[in-house]
Amino acid sequence: QLYHGPVLTEGATSDAEQYTYSAVWLLFGVALLAAGIALRSLPLRIASAAVV
C-alpha cells in the first residue's frame, strides 16, 4: 500500500517500487550468502547465487 494506496491493482509500477523490489531481493541473496558462509553450507551459497 506504500506505492498504490488502498487499491493495489491501480496504476503502473513506479521506478521507486521497482528499486525497492530489487533491493529486497539483493538483501535476501546477501542473507543467504552470509548464512551459507556461517553454516558452511554449499546449497545456501548456491541459492544465494541463484537469487542474486
C-alpha positions as CSV (number, residue, x, y, z in Angstrom):
1,Q,0.0,0.0,0.0
2,L,3.0,2.2,0.2
3,Y,3.1,2.9,-3.6
4,H,-0.5,2.3,-4.7
5,G,-2.7,3.2,-1.8
6,P,-5.7,1.1,-0.8
7,V,-6.2,-0.4,-4.3
8,L,-3.1,-2.4,-5.2
9,T,-4.1,-3.1,-8.8
10,E,-4.3,0.5,-9.9
11,G,-1.5,2.4,-11.6
12,A,1.8,1.4,-13.1
13,T,4.7,0.2,-11.2
14,S,7.0,3.2,-10.4
15,D,10.7,3.3,-10.5
16,A,10.9,3.6,-6.8
17,E,8.8,0.5,-6.4
18,Q,11.0,-1.5,-8.8
19,Y,14.1,-0.4,-6.9
20,T,12.5,-1.5,-3.7
21,Y,11.8,-4.9,-5.1
22,S,15.4,-5.2,-6.4
23,A,16.9,-4.1,-3.0
24,V,14.8,-6.6,-1.1
25,W,15.9,-9.5,-3.4
26,L,19.5,-8.3,-3.1
27,L,19.3,-8.3,0.7
28,F,17.7,-11.7,0.7
29,G,20.5,-13.0,-1.5
30,V,23.2,-11.5,0.8
31,A,21.5,-13.0,3.8
32,L,21.5,-16.4,2.1
33,L,25.2,-16.0,1.3
34,A,26.0,-15.0,4.9
35,A,24.1,-17.9,6.2
36,G,25.9,-20.2,3.8
37,I,29.2,-19.0,4.9
38,A,28.4,-19.1,8.6
39,L,27.0,-22.6,8.3
40,R,29.5,-23.8,5.7
41,S,26.5,-24.8,3.5
42,L,27.1,-25.1,-0.2
43,P,23.4,-25.3,-1.0
44,L,22.8,-22.0,0.7
45,R,25.6,-20.4,-1.2
46,I,24.3,-21.8,-4.5
47,A,20.8,-20.5,-3.6
48,S,22.3,-17.1,-3.0
49,A,23.9,-17.1,-6.4
50,A,20.6,-18.1,-8.0
51,V,18.7,-15.3,-6.2
52,V,21.3,-12.6,-6.9
